[in-house]
Amino acid sequence: MQERRVSVGTHSLNVAVGPENGPPLVLLHGVTRCWRDWFPVLAPLQAAFHVWAMDHRGHGKSDRANGYRVEDYVSDAVRLIEEQFPNGCFVIGHSLGAMVAAAVAALRPGLVRGVVLEDPPYETMGTRIDLTPYADFFLQMQSLAENYTEESVPQLSERIGAIRIGAPSQPKTALKEIRDAASIRFSAACLKSLDAAVLEGITDRRWIEGHDYRSLFPRIQCPTLVLQGDDAAGGTLTKDDVEAMKVAIVDLCIHTFAGCGHQLHGAHTAAFLSVVLPFLAGQHA
């Protein structure tokens, strides 16, 4: 993968681009991460596609920007896809990236040939966030991003591992007790290059402000694969949002990963690929 800068108006994004082995495929990571979050699945995806994996604004090596609402990330992705892929592309998004991918597919139906939505959080990160462990988690991550990113990755990993999370009615558990050391270290490396302002929109409950995502669902015309994590294991896509998708999206496949949480492509790579690769193959056969 070769990194390059791509202008999207007032700022530029860092994008990692692979060899031209097939039609273009854009990968959109989740909030606080970077394009390298896709490492576990890059090799099989690159074998059949021309992969473009971008860092969102304020993440990784992309520029800092004014505004970190979901709508702002959507604007960047629309601009990139309009300018780089006039003949269309496929898109896979995880978490925030899945919300962005769905919006791009709705807003530019002629440019998205197929889309994979990996556990988009929608209301879990909106009106429901105070009922979940994520409210506490992002408040503590914001504090680390504002005060400790000058520390080394091992030092920051220790702090992230010590974050205690849990829903309001549940006992809190240290992150290091439920995530492996390698994933915590990756979170620390990503946090060191994150604009702390990214987290403000989440912690002040304005992240999905102006993003009427359910009105977008009927506008998605391309084949759509939705990957739903298990809410009992940390999955974020609610049953209500899934039902809304079933009613509104014309060409929809839904796969639920029993016993799997939010990080499907990273923590359950083989299962992820066993569903995603056949879906994509069927769209450009």
N, C-alpha and C positions, 0 to 999 in steps of 0.2 A: 504494500500500500504506500503510495506517495502522497504526502500532504501538500495542499496548495491553498491559496487564498481565493475566495470568491466574493465579489462585492454584491451586496443586496441593498444598495442605496446608501444610507448614511454610515454604514459600517460594513465590515467584511467578516465572513465566516471561515473557519478552518475546516477543510474537507479532505478526507483521506480517500484516494481513488485507486482502485485496483485495475488489473488487466482487463482488456476488452474481450471477455470470453462469452458474451451474450448480450441480451437487452439490458438497459440500465436498471439498477435497483438501488433505491435510496434508503438508507438506514437512519432512523431517528431515535436517539437514546432518551432515557428518562431524566428527570430533574436531578441535579447535583452530580450527574455522571459525565462521561465524554465518549467520543466515538469508539475508544478502545473497549468499552463495555461489550462490544460485539465480538471480541476476539474468539470466544468459544465456537461461534458459528461461521466465522469468516471463510475458512477453507472450503467447506461444501458450497457456500453461496457463491464464492468467487469462481468455482469450477464451471458454473453455468450462467453467470451474470457479470455485467460491468458494474461493480459495486462502488457506490459513493456513500461514505459514512461521514456525516457532518457533526461538528460540535455546535450545539445551540449557542445563541448569543449569551455572553456572560459565563460560558462553560469552556473548559479546556483552553485551546489557543485562539478561540474566536474573540472578537472585540467585545468589550463592555458596551452596553447600550442603555438608552433611556426607556425603561418599561420592561417588566418581566411578567406580564400576564400571559395567559394561554394565547390570547389573540395576537400578542406581539410575536410569539414564536411561530404562529400560523403565518403571519405576514412574511416572515423570513423564508419559510419553506415554500410558500407560493411563489415568491420572487425567484428563488433558486431554481425551482422546477420549470417555471415559465421560460427562463433564460437559457438553461442548460439542456432541457429535454423537450424541444418543440414537437417531437414525434412521440412523446409519451414515455412513461417509465412505470416500474413497479415500486411500491413503497411498503416497508415494514417499520412499524413504530412500537416502542415499548413505553408503557406508562404515559408520562407527558407526551412522548413521541407518538404514542398511539392516538392520543387526542388530536394532536397536530395532523397526523396522517389521515384520520377520518375527515377532518375539516378540509384538507387539501383535496381529497377525493370528491368531496361535495362541491367545493367552490370551483374546481377546475376538472370537471368530469371528462373532458376530452384529453387530458394529459396523464391521468392515472389509469393504468391498464389493469391493475389488480392491487389490493391492499390487504395487509395483515395487521391486525390490531391486537397487540399483546397486553392484556389486562389493563385497559384504560381506566383510570380511577374515577373520573367524572365526579359524582356527588360525594364519593368517599373523601375527596380532597376539596369538596365545596361545603355544602350545608351540613354534611354529616361528619366533618373532620373532628369535631369535639367529642364524638362518640367513639373514636378510634385511637389506637396508639400513635397515630401520625402527628397529632397536634403537639404532644410532648416531644416527639422525636425531632421535628423540624425546628421547634424553639431551641432545643439544645444544639442542634447542628448550626443554627444561625449564630448562637453565641460563640461556637468554635470558629466559624468562618470569620467573625468580626474580631476575634481576639487571639487566635492561636495558630494561624496559618504560616507564621514564620518558623514554627517548630519543624523538626524533621518528620518524615513520614512515620518512622517508628513511634515517635513521641505522640504525634497526632492520632495514630492508630490506638494507642493506649487510652486516650481520651474518648475516642469514639466507642471503643469496646466497653467503656464504663458507663455509657449512656444507659439509663434505665427507662424502659418503655412499658406501656400497658394501657389498655382501655380504662376509662374512669372507674369502672366497677371491678377491675381485676388487679391482682398484685403486680408490681412492676418487676421486670426481669432485665438484667444487664445484657446489652446487645451481644457481648462476647459469649454469652451462654446459648445463644440461638443462631449465631452466624460464625462461620469458620474464620480463622485468622487471615487467610488470603483475601477473602472478600472484604473484610474490615480494612485491610491494608490498601486495597484498591479504592475504597471509599475515601480513605485519608489522602491518597494521591490526587484524586479528583477534587477533593475539598480545597487543597492547596492552590488550585488554579481557578476556583470558583469566585465570581463576584458575589460578595455577601448579600448584596441587594436582591439577588435572585430569590432568596428565602423570605424577603419581606412581604412579597405578595401572598405567600402561603400563610405566614404567621399572622398577617393582618386580615386574612379571610377575603382578599380581593383577587386571588389568583384566577378564578374563572369568571370574574366580573365581565359582563358583556359577551360571554361565550354561550350563546343559546344552542347548545350542541344538539338537543333533540330536534330542533327545526332543521338541522343539517342532515339528519339521517335519511329522509326521503330523497335527498338530492344526490346521494351516493349511487351511481349507476354501474360501477365496475364490480366484478366478483370480489367479495369481501369475506375474509376469514377472521373470525373473532376467537381469541384464545383467552379463556376465563380461568383464573386461579381459583382455588378453593378458599372461600372466605374464612373457614375455620383454621386455615393454615397461613393466613395473611394475604389472600387474594383481595383485590380492591374493586373489581367490577361487580356492581350490585345486580341482584336478580331483576330488580325493577328496570335498570338500564338495559339489561339483556332482553327483557320482554319488549321494551320500546324499540330496540333494534329489529327484533323479529317482525314486528308490525310494519316497520318503515323501510327497511333496506331490501331492495328487490332481489338481489342475488347474494344470499348470505349462507355461510357455513359457520357453525359454532362448535368449538371443541372445549370441553371442560376438563381440566386436569385435577382429578380427585387427589386430595392429600398434598397438593403442590401450592406454594404461595405465589407471591407477586413476581419473583424473578425466575421466569420460566426458561428463557434461553440460556441463562447462566447456570442455574442450579439443576435444571432438568433438560440438559442439552439434547440428549438422544431422543427423548419424547417430543421435544419441540421440533426437531428436524424431521421426525417421522410423520408429522402432520403438515409442516410448512412446505417441505420440498415437493411432495406430490401435488399440493395445491398450486404452487407456482408453476410446476411443470405442466399442469393442465391448462394454464392460461397462455403459454407461448409455445405449445406443441405445434 
